[in-house]
Each structure stands twice: as C-alpha cells, then as structure tokens.
Amino acid sequence: METGLCRQPSRNAPCPCGSGEKYKKCCMKNVTPEKEEHYWLLQKEAGIKDRIVMSHNQDIQSKIDCCLQEFERQTGAKSGPEGPEGEDNAAFFDWLFFDARLENGAKFMNWVSSSFPSMFTPLELAIISQWAENTRYCLCKDNSSFRQALLFRPA
C-alpha cells in the first residue's frame, strides 16, 4: 500500500524474507522504516517482472526468446521446454531484467517500457528507469557453475 511518502509492503503479501508466511505475521513488527521501504520496492519489482513474463504480447515473448538464445550462447546453459532450469533460470531472468540487450543494443527493459508504457504505472516506469541507469548484470563463469553479480552504480 502506498500512502503519501510512506511506502509499505502489502500486509497480506508473502514476506520478502522468504519464510513463506504473510508479511504481517512474519517480519512486519520487527522491521525498520528503511527495510520496510526496501520490502515495498521488492514487491513492486516482482509485480513488474511477473507482468512482463506472463504477458501474452507476441512481441514481448519473441524478444524474451531471442534473449534466451543469446543467454544460452553466452553461458552455454541448456534450456528445457520451459526455458532454463535451476540456477540458470534465476540467472537468465536477472540478466533479462537488468542487462539483456536486443539486436539494436537497447536494453530489454528500456524497450519494453518505451514500447508498452500502458502496461505500467508512472511509478513502475520510474523503477524501470532506475534499473536501467543504476544496474549492470554480468555472468561470470566459475568452474562449472555461474556466479552472478548485480552491480549498482550510485545515483
């Protein structure tokens, strides 16, 4: 719920700590205002990501497929019928949202937000813009697994 300048996560949403309980029954009573705002932002980000992945828009799905092929080329990851599995799945979607580039060099998220702005609220468009400006995701080969790093640039 957003109220004025105070941004609070939804009380009934799953707790961002990963416990599986509702936020109100888990961490809500023991969280600082800074952590509460961080949890709120995580919920907003998850909503944006879900909306894009679950979109039935053919252009978006086509670009995701192209990005998946590029991810596989860069990393050597193999996909099943549902896409990458396990750690590769998490790495793919983090890379897709934070640093995947299309054939023209534009970031995937910049293309989605500029091509389909009506999918997002003005606040969500601002969050996407911050992702584009302040994050870079890199895939680093480490023996037989991948390490991922999200690098944040100061605003």
N, C-alpha and C positions, 0 to 999 in steps of 0.2 A: 504494500500500500504506500502511495506517495502522499504526503501531507506537507504542503509548503516546502520548506527547505529540508525537512526531515525525511529521510528515505529509509523506510523499514521494509525488511523482507515480509512476505506473506506469512502470517501465523500458521496457516494450515499447509504450507509447502513442506516438502521433505527438508530436514535440517541439512545445511551445507556441510556439516562436519562429517557426513557420510554414515551416520548411525542407522539411518532408515526410519527414524522416528520423525514425527512432525516437529517443526521448528519450535512451536510453543511448548512442547513437552520435553524438549531437549536443551538446547543452548540459549533460548530466548532470555531466561532470567539471569544468565551469567555472562552476558556479552557487553563489551564496551560500545559506546556510540560509533567509534571508528570501525570496529568489527561488524557492527550491525549494518553500517553503510556498505561495507565490503560484501557481506552476505546478500544484501539487496542487489548489488551490482552483479554478483554471480547469478542470481535468479534471472535478472534481465538478460544477461548474456546467454544463458541456457535457453530462454524463450526465443531469442533471435536465431540461435543455431538450429533449434528444433524446427522453427518455421521454414527455414531455408531447406533443410534436409528433407522435410516432409512435403515440400512444395510439389504440386503436380504440374508446375510450369515446365514445359518441354525444354525451353532454352536453358533454364537453370539446371535441370537434370543432365542435359547434354554437356554443359560446362563442367559439372561435377565429374562426369565420366571421363572427359578429357584430362581433368586434373588428376584423376585416379591413375590414368595411363602414365602421366608424367611422374607421379609419385612412385609408381612401380619401376619406371625406367631409372629414376634417381637412386632408389633404395634397394632394388632387387626384390622387394616384397611381392608376394604372390597373393592374389585375391581369389576367394571362392565366389559362388553365385551372388552372395550378399555383400561383396566387397571385401576389404582387408579384414583379417581376424586378429583377435588378441591385442597385443601391444601395437601391431601395425595399424589396427583400426583406430586406436586413440591417436597415434602419431599422424595418421592421414588426416583426420578431422581437425586436429590442432593446426597442422600445416595448412590445410584448406582455408580455415578461417583467418589465420594470421599472416600467411605469406605466400600462398599459392598465386602464381601468375598465369595469365592467359597468354594466348599466342601473340597478342599485341603488346605484352609487357605489363598490362594493367593488373593490379591485384584483384583476385576473385571477388573479395568483399566490396571493393570500390565499384566493380562492375555491377554486382547485384544491387547495391544501394542506389546507384545512379540510374540503372535500367528499370528498377521496380520500386521506386520510392514509396508508392502507396502501400507496400507490404509492411511498412514500418511507421512507428510514431516518430515525431520530431526528436524525442529523447533517444529513441533507439538509433536513429540516424546519427546523432551526436556520439553515441557509444561506438558505432561502427567507424566513424571518422577518427576517434581516438585510437582504436585498434590499428588503423592504417598508419597513423602518424607515429605511434609510440611503441609498436611491437615489431619484432622480426623473429621468425621461427626458423631454426636451422635443424637439419637432420645430420647427425654425426654417426658414422659407422664405428662401432666399438666391438671388436671381435665379431661375434655372430648376431649381436643384437643392436638395436638402435637406441641411442641416447637422444633425447630431445631437449632443446633449450629454448625457452622463451626469453627473449632479451628485451628489456624495457628501456626506452630512451626517456630521459627526463623531459617533462612537458615544458 
